[in-house]
Amino acid sequence: MANDPAFLFYPNDFLGGTMGMTFEQKGAYIELLMVQFNRGHMTYDMILHILFGSIILRDAIKCKFDIDTNGLFYNKRLESEQNKRKLYSESRKNNKTGKNQYTGKSGHMTTHTTSHIIGRMEDEDRNRNISKVSFDLSFLSSEYSECFNDWMEYKKQRNEKYFWEL
């Protein structure tokens, strides 16, 4: 799978976590987060290169990064968000291909989800007192009207309903 092109960014968390930083420090911090996102854990030299060797920037931002067992720097929150995003993307991919935690349970999710949908639709019907809608098709040509009626009959045979039939 190709690298994910995005990660979730929480502006309130960023603002709260950088409240005491200057604009220059915030800019350097976000730059470091982008480098970690694109390249992974960073060496000390990479960080110095990004910060242009500034001691003031280094001291303010150092607390935002941890050091892994290889001596590389990384931000725990960013790594956590990347992992969540990866798991979510994988779950969507698995659902699309039919490979999920419910595979092999004799259609458990299909019947389970269907019962929720049908139940919810019935509740909405009762709550809103939707009456059946009838359509005046006299303005249509007889050929089209016939075709439409055939289509509706076909849908009824398949137990498929439209919103006006709920």
C-alpha positions, 0 to 999 in steps of 0.5 A: 500500500502506498503511503497515506497522503494525509493525517488528521490534524486537530487545530484546538489540540495544536493551539493548546499544545503550542500556546507558549510558543512564538510564531517562529517556534510553531512554524518550526514545530509544524515543519518537523511534524511534516518531515516526520510524517513524510520520512518517519523518525528523524535524526538529530542532524535532520532536526538541526537542519530544519531548525537552522541550528537555533538553540532557542527553537531547539529548546522550545520544541525538544519537549514535543519529541521523544527518542526511540530505541535507535536514537531517532526523534519522533512525536508520539501523537503524530505517530498515533494518528498515523497508525489510527489512519492506517488501521482505518484505511485498512478496514475500509479496504477490507470491507470493500473486498469482503475481508473483515472480522465478520467474514465467515459468519454466514452473513451476520453483518448483512442481516444485522445491518439490514435489521437495523436499517429496516427497523429505523425506517419503520420507526421513522415511518411511524414517527412522521406518519408518512402517507403513501404517495400516488403519482399522476402519470397522465402527462406521460406518453402511454409507452413511458407510463407502461414502461414505468409501471413494468419497472415498479412491478419488477421492483415489487417482485424483488421486494425493493421499495422506494421512499414513498412506499415505506 
